[in-house]
Amino acid sequence: MIREFEYHIAWTDVMREGRNFIGLIEFQRKLPCPLMQTYWVQALWVFNLRRMDELEAEDAAVAMLEQIDEITPAGTVIYKDGVAL
């Protein structure tokens, strides 16, 4: 899944961790940061205490990405419930 925000673009991915899979939400600025002129990719790991196969990990990442309300210009992720990372 891909989502565009005002300053960032975000997408889901999956990473293998041993026999398990972990969902990822990755995001980067659409335009270079005025201070650094770079396009760094940041990642949020979507953990689950039980083992997940690849499809479950992707679904968990998609569900988490859908809950993001905003990613600020500084890269702070704000969820619909007001929690900020």
Rosetta constraint file for C-alpha pairs under 8 A:
AtomPair CA 1 CA 11 HARMONIC 5.46 0.50
AtomPair CA 1 CA 12 HARMONIC 5.51 0.50
AtomPair CA 1 CA 62 HARMONIC 6.36 0.50
AtomPair CA 2 CA 9 HARMONIC 7.32 0.50
AtomPair CA 2 CA 10 HARMONIC 5.71 0.50
AtomPair CA 2 CA 11 HARMONIC 4.27 0.50
AtomPair CA 2 CA 12 HARMONIC 6.77 0.50
AtomPair CA 3 CA 9 HARMONIC 5.92 0.50
AtomPair CA 3 CA 10 HARMONIC 5.22 0.50
AtomPair CA 3 CA 11 HARMONIC 6.22 0.50
AtomPair CA 3 CA 65 HARMONIC 7.99 0.50
AtomPair CA 4 CA 8 HARMONIC 6.23 0.50
AtomPair CA 4 CA 9 HARMONIC 4.46 0.50
AtomPair CA 4 CA 10 HARMONIC 6.22 0.50
AtomPair CA 5 CA 9 HARMONIC 5.83 0.50
AtomPair CA 5 CA 10 HARMONIC 7.70 0.50
AtomPair CA 5 CA 70 HARMONIC 6.63 0.50
AtomPair CA 5 CA 71 HARMONIC 6.77 0.50
AtomPair CA 6 CA 71 HARMONIC 7.83 0.50
AtomPair CA 7 CA 29 HARMONIC 5.70 0.50
AtomPair CA 7 CA 30 HARMONIC 5.71 0.50
AtomPair CA 7 CA 31 HARMONIC 7.29 0.50
AtomPair CA 7 CA 71 HARMONIC 7.20 0.50
AtomPair CA 7 CA 72 HARMONIC 7.04 0.50
AtomPair CA 7 CA 73 HARMONIC 5.88 0.50
AtomPair CA 8 CA 27 HARMONIC 6.49 0.50
AtomPair CA 8 CA 28 HARMONIC 5.39 0.50
AtomPair CA 8 CA 29 HARMONIC 4.22 0.50
AtomPair CA 8 CA 30 HARMONIC 5.05 0.50
AtomPair CA 8 CA 71 HARMONIC 6.72 0.50
AtomPair CA 8 CA 73 HARMONIC 7.84 0.50
AtomPair CA 9 CA 27 HARMONIC 5.55 0.50
AtomPair CA 9 CA 28 HARMONIC 5.76 0.50
AtomPair CA 9 CA 29 HARMONIC 6.41 0.50
AtomPair CA 9 CA 30 HARMONIC 6.26 0.50
AtomPair CA 10 CA 25 HARMONIC 6.79 0.50
AtomPair CA 10 CA 26 HARMONIC 5.56 0.50
AtomPair CA 10 CA 27 HARMONIC 4.08 0.50
AtomPair CA 10 CA 28 HARMONIC 6.68 0.50
AtomPair CA 10 CA 65 HARMONIC 7.99 0.50
AtomPair CA 11 CA 25 HARMONIC 5.74 0.50
AtomPair CA 11 CA 26 HARMONIC 5.47 0.50
AtomPair CA 11 CA 27 HARMONIC 6.37 0.50
AtomPair CA 11 CA 65 HARMONIC 7.81 0.50
AtomPair CA 12 CA 23 HARMONIC 7.24 0.50
AtomPair CA 12 CA 24 HARMONIC 5.56 0.50
AtomPair CA 12 CA 25 HARMONIC 4.61 0.50
AtomPair CA 12 CA 26 HARMONIC 6.23 0.50
AtomPair CA 12 CA 58 HARMONIC 6.88 0.50
AtomPair CA 12 CA 61 HARMONIC 5.87 0.50
AtomPair CA 12 CA 62 HARMONIC 6.24 0.50
AtomPair CA 12 CA 65 HARMONIC 7.46 0.50
AtomPair CA 13 CA 23 HARMONIC 6.05 0.50
AtomPair CA 13 CA 24 HARMONIC 4.97 0.50
AtomPair CA 13 CA 25 HARMONIC 6.36 0.50
AtomPair CA 13 CA 26 HARMONIC 7.38 0.50
AtomPair CA 13 CA 58 HARMONIC 6.39 0.50
AtomPair CA 13 CA 61 HARMONIC 7.36 0.50
AtomPair CA 14 CA 21 HARMONIC 6.55 0.50
AtomPair CA 14 CA 22 HARMONIC 5.71 0.50
AtomPair CA 14 CA 23 HARMONIC 4.63 0.50
AtomPair CA 14 CA 24 HARMONIC 5.60 0.50
AtomPair CA 14 CA 54 HARMONIC 6.75 0.50
AtomPair CA 14 CA 57 HARMONIC 6.36 0.50
AtomPair CA 14 CA 58 HARMONIC 5.91 0.50
AtomPair CA 15 CA 21 HARMONIC 5.59 0.50
AtomPair CA 15 CA 22 HARMONIC 5.27 0.50
AtomPair CA 15 CA 23 HARMONIC 6.47 0.50
AtomPair CA 15 CA 24 HARMONIC 7.16 0.50
AtomPair CA 16 CA 20 HARMONIC 5.98 0.50
AtomPair CA 16 CA 21 HARMONIC 4.47 0.50
AtomPair CA 16 CA 22 HARMONIC 6.34 0.50
AtomPair CA 16 CA 54 HARMONIC 8.00 0.50
AtomPair CA 17 CA 21 HARMONIC 5.48 0.50
AtomPair CA 17 CA 22 HARMONIC 6.76 0.50
AtomPair CA 20 CA 51 HARMONIC 5.66 0.50
AtomPair CA 20 CA 52 HARMONIC 5.87 0.50
AtomPair CA 20 CA 53 HARMONIC 6.40 0.50
AtomPair CA 20 CA 54 HARMONIC 7.99 0.50
AtomPair CA 21 CA 51 HARMONIC 7.40 0.50
AtomPair CA 21 CA 52 HARMONIC 5.68 0.50
AtomPair CA 21 CA 53 HARMONIC 5.77 0.50
AtomPair CA 21 CA 54 HARMONIC 5.62 0.50
AtomPair CA 21 CA 57 HARMONIC 5.97 0.50
AtomPair CA 22 CA 45 HARMONIC 6.87 0.50
AtomPair CA 22 CA 46 HARMONIC 6.21 0.50
AtomPair CA 22 CA 47 HARMONIC 6.10 0.50
AtomPair CA 22 CA 48 HARMONIC 7.80 0.50
AtomPair CA 22 CA 52 HARMONIC 7.35 0.50
AtomPair CA 22 CA 54 HARMONIC 7.81 0.50
AtomPair CA 22 CA 57 HARMONIC 5.44 0.50
AtomPair CA 22 CA 58 HARMONIC 7.98 0.50
AtomPair CA 23 CA 45 HARMONIC 6.08 0.50
AtomPair CA 23 CA 46 HARMONIC 4.86 0.50
AtomPair CA 23 CA 47 HARMONIC 6.90 0.50
AtomPair CA 23 CA 57 HARMONIC 4.48 0.50
AtomPair CA 23 CA 58 HARMONIC 5.39 0.50
AtomPair CA 23 CA 59 HARMONIC 7.87 0.50
AtomPair CA 23 CA 60 HARMONIC 6.35 0.50
AtomPair CA 23 CA 61 HARMONIC 4.93 0.50
AtomPair CA 24 CA 43 HARMONIC 6.47 0.50
AtomPair CA 24 CA 44 HARMONIC 5.67 0.50
AtomPair CA 24 CA 45 HARMONIC 4.80 0.50
AtomPair CA 24 CA 46 HARMONIC 5.69 0.50
AtomPair CA 24 CA 58 HARMONIC 7.71 0.50
AtomPair CA 24 CA 61 HARMONIC 5.77 0.50
AtomPair CA 25 CA 43 HARMONIC 5.56 0.50
AtomPair CA 25 CA 44 HARMONIC 5.06 0.50
AtomPair CA 25 CA 45 HARMONIC 6.58 0.50
AtomPair CA 25 CA 46 HARMONIC 7.46 0.50
AtomPair CA 25 CA 61 HARMONIC 6.12 0.50
AtomPair CA 25 CA 65 HARMONIC 6.69 0.50
AtomPair CA 26 CA 41 HARMONIC 6.52 0.50
AtomPair CA 26 CA 42 HARMONIC 5.53 0.50
AtomPair CA 26 CA 43 HARMONIC 4.26 0.50
AtomPair CA 26 CA 44 HARMONIC 6.32 0.50
AtomPair CA 27 CA 41 HARMONIC 5.58 0.50
AtomPair CA 27 CA 42 HARMONIC 5.39 0.50
AtomPair CA 27 CA 43 HARMONIC 6.45 0.50
AtomPair CA 28 CA 39 HARMONIC 6.19 0.50
AtomPair CA 28 CA 40 HARMONIC 5.93 0.50
AtomPair CA 28 CA 41 HARMONIC 4.72 0.50
AtomPair CA 28 CA 42 HARMONIC 6.27 0.50
AtomPair CA 29 CA 33 HARMONIC 7.35 0.50
AtomPair CA 29 CA 39 HARMONIC 6.01 0.50
AtomPair CA 29 CA 40 HARMONIC 7.42 0.50
AtomPair CA 29 CA 41 HARMONIC 7.91 0.50
AtomPair CA 29 CA 73 HARMONIC 7.93 0.50
AtomPair CA 30 CA 39 HARMONIC 7.77 0.50
AtomPair CA 31 CA 39 HARMONIC 7.36 0.50
AtomPair CA 32 CA 36 HARMONIC 7.25 0.50
AtomPair CA 32 CA 37 HARMONIC 4.61 0.50
AtomPair CA 32 CA 38 HARMONIC 5.09 0.50
AtomPair CA 32 CA 39 HARMONIC 5.70 0.50
AtomPair CA 33 CA 37 HARMONIC 5.01 0.50
AtomPair CA 33 CA 38 HARMONIC 6.13 0.50
AtomPair CA 33 CA 39 HARMONIC 7.40 0.50
AtomPair CA 46 CA 57 HARMONIC 7.72 0.50
AtomPair CA 46 CA 60 HARMONIC 6.83 0.50
AtomPair CA 46 CA 61 HARMONIC 5.95 0.50
AtomPair CA 46 CA 64 HARMONIC 7.60 0.50
AtomPair CA 48 CA 52 HARMONIC 7.37 0.50
AtomPair CA 52 CA 56 HARMONIC 5.53 0.50
AtomPair CA 52 CA 57 HARMONIC 5.78 0.50
AtomPair CA 53 CA 57 HARMONIC 6.22 0.50
AtomPair CA 54 CA 58 HARMONIC 6.29 0.50
AtomPair CA 55 CA 59 HARMONIC 6.13 0.50
AtomPair CA 56 CA 60 HARMONIC 6.11 0.50
AtomPair CA 57 CA 61 HARMONIC 6.29 0.50
AtomPair CA 58 CA 62 HARMONIC 6.17 0.50
AtomPair CA 59 CA 63 HARMONIC 6.13 0.50
AtomPair CA 60 CA 64 HARMONIC 6.23 0.50
AtomPair CA 61 CA 65 HARMONIC 6.07 0.50
AtomPair CA 62 CA 66 HARMONIC 6.18 0.50
AtomPair CA 63 CA 67 HARMONIC 6.70 0.50
AtomPair CA 64 CA 68 HARMONIC 6.95 0.50
AtomPair CA 67 CA 79 HARMONIC 5.66 0.50
AtomPair CA 67 CA 80 HARMONIC 5.71 0.50
AtomPair CA 68 CA 77 HARMONIC 6.95 0.50
AtomPair CA 68 CA 78 HARMONIC 5.99 0.50
AtomPair CA 68 CA 79 HARMONIC 4.25 0.50
AtomPair CA 68 CA 80 HARMONIC 5.88 0.50
AtomPair CA 69 CA 77 HARMONIC 7.89 0.50
AtomPair CA 69 CA 78 HARMONIC 5.73 0.50
AtomPair CA 69 CA 79 HARMONIC 4.96 0.50
AtomPair CA 69 CA 80 HARMONIC 4.95 0.50
AtomPair CA 70 CA 77 HARMONIC 6.11 0.50
AtomPair CA 70 CA 78 HARMONIC 5.19 0.50
AtomPair CA 70 CA 79 HARMONIC 6.84 0.50
AtomPair CA 71 CA 75 HARMONIC 5.67 0.50
AtomPair CA 71 CA 76 HARMONIC 5.45 0.50
AtomPair CA 71 CA 77 HARMONIC 4.53 0.50
AtomPair CA 71 CA 78 HARMONIC 6.06 0.50
AtomPair CA 72 CA 76 HARMONIC 5.17 0.50
AtomPair CA 72 CA 77 HARMONIC 6.63 0.50
AtomPair CA 72 CA 78 HARMONIC 7.75 0.50
AtomPair CA 76 CA 84 HARMONIC 6.60 0.50
AtomPair CA 76 CA 85 HARMONIC 5.75 0.50
AtomPair CA 77 CA 84 HARMONIC 5.51 0.50
AtomPair CA 77 CA 85 HARMONIC 5.17 0.50
AtomPair CA 78 CA 82 HARMONIC 6.12 0.50
AtomPair CA 78 CA 83 HARMONIC 5.78 0.50
AtomPair CA 78 CA 84 HARMONIC 4.35 0.50
AtomPair CA 78 CA 85 HARMONIC 6.55 0.50
AtomPair CA 79 CA 83 HARMONIC 5.36 0.50
AtomPair CA 79 CA 84 HARMONIC 6.30 0.50
